[in-house]
Amino acid sequence: MATDLILTEVHRVKDAMAAKYGYDARRQVKSLQRSQKRSGGKSVDFSGEKLDYQPPAASPSVRRKSANV
């Protein structure tokens, strides 16, 4: 199997960032939020917001496999 160089780089950066914060996702997110705030970028906060997402209806031409096939 060929190695995907982009995925290899993404995994390397992800692992380095995780290690930097002791594999603590909360610490990593807090740091990224502080960095975003300093840069003047917009942060997204869904903590009190209820999302009203309705997935699109499947078209009649789409057939789903039955579990007992």
N, C-alpha and C positions, 0 to 999 in steps of 0.2 A: 504494500500500500504506500502511495506517495505521501510525503509529508507536506502539509499545507503550511507554507512559510508565514502567512498572515495569522493563522490560528496559533501557530507556535509562538509568535511574538505576543499575541493577545494573552495567552496563558502565562507567558513569562512575566509580563507586566502585572497581571492579576495576582500571581503568586508573590511577586516582590512587594506589591502594595499590601497584601494580606499579612505578610511577614512583618512589615514595618509597623503594623498596628497590633501585633501579637495575635493575629487571626481573630480579632474582635470586630465584627461587622459594625457594631454600634459606634465604636471609636473611629472607624474608617469613615462612616457616613458623617459623623459630627465634624471631622476634619475637612471633608469635602464640602460640607455646607459652609463652614467658616471661610474656606478658600473662595467659594462662590460668592459669598457675601462681600468679601474684601474686593473682589474683582468687579463688583457692581452688577453681576449677572443675576438673573431671576431664579429664585429657588421655587420649587414646586412642593407644596405641602398639602397632602390629601388627608391629614389626620382627623379633620372634623367634617369632611365633605363626603356625602353619599353620592356615589357615581350611579347614574341612571343609564346604563349601557344596554342596548338591545341589539343582540347579534343579528346580522342580516339573515333573512329566511333562505333556506337552501332551495336552489332551483329544482324544478321537477325532474330535470335530466340527471341530477346527482343521485346515484343509488348508494345506499349504505349497506355494508355487509351485515348480515344477520349473525348473531352469536352462535347459532346452531347450524351453520353451514359447513 
